[in-house]
Amino acid sequence: MSKGFTVAVASGKGGTGKTTIAVNLAHIAAGLGRKVQYLDCDVEEPNGHIFLKPQITGRRAVTVDVPQVDTDKCTGCGECGRICQYSAIVHITGNNVLTFEHLCHSCGGCIRICPVDAIKPRLLAIGEIELGTAGNVGFVHGRLRIGNVRTPSLIKKVKSHIRKGCLAIVDVPPGTSCPVVEAVKGADFVLLVTEPTPFGLNDLKLAVALVRQMGLPFAVAINRYGLGNDEVEKYCKSENIEIILKLPDDRRIAEAYSTGQMVVDALCEYKEQFLGLAHAMAGR
């Protein structure tokens, strides 16, 4: 772990227990004396703090650059609209230019190509990052502003706080869209959390396809094991996918979750399973 190791905990759908596994892994690994960070990149609805209960020591606003057009300088050449692949800036008529901030990817192309220097960057606040500690666990999470769609930009800022030499556990948004790609990008290992149901299997297949496309090593954790059928296990066996954790369908786990408790603290018999998971991550 001296060089650091980043584990992205992901799932093809919400509600599989991804955050439960991520926070308990961080908690138990820190108890082994390792330098651990938990980074909640589920920035639209972060909830890892409910379990880790961190002491927040810093807050930072996150902004991105968006174009602002000086209509007095604009000649209406339309070069800005032609270079933008996302139609975030559109020339209408004369020197009338429309900008769509939520479509902008802040590449700066329109600013650089403008022949009369009529476009300048303007700061757009998209959210904030909170930093702190939860016992021996370093804590970072992002909160996206309501109504904002710049999720990948905020996730990138959260990940910029990963420290060298740490076991960094990244809590990834559910699904397989752009925010997920940004969150798992650069990870040393991806832990895909699923449940033994037809819905869990369907979305697991999508998640597997994503991480394979990205060339990332991964394994599967089955939450609520014993709830449904064995189709997830059959799929993993047929695809030669390692199942690294099986967390039983235990009502007491749900009760601990509902009160914001750590599974490994509320139910000591599950500590060994998470210790095994932490050792497995160390062995990677």
Buried (B, 14 or more C-beta within 10 A) or exposed (E): BEEBBBBBBBBBBEEBBBBBBBBBBBBBBBBEEBBBBBBBBBBBEBEBBEBBEBEEEEEEEBBBBBBBBBEEEBEBBBBBBEBBEEEBBBBEEEBEBEBBBEBBBBBEBBBEBBEEEBBEBBEBEBBBBBBBBBBBBBBBBBBBBEEBBBBBBBBBBBBEBBEEEBBBBBBBBBBBEEBBBBBBBEBBBBBBBBBBBEBBBEBBBEBBEBBEEBEBEBBBBBBBBEEBEEBBBEBBEEEEBEBBBBBBBBEEBBEBBEEEBBBBBBBEEBBEBBBEBBEBBEEE
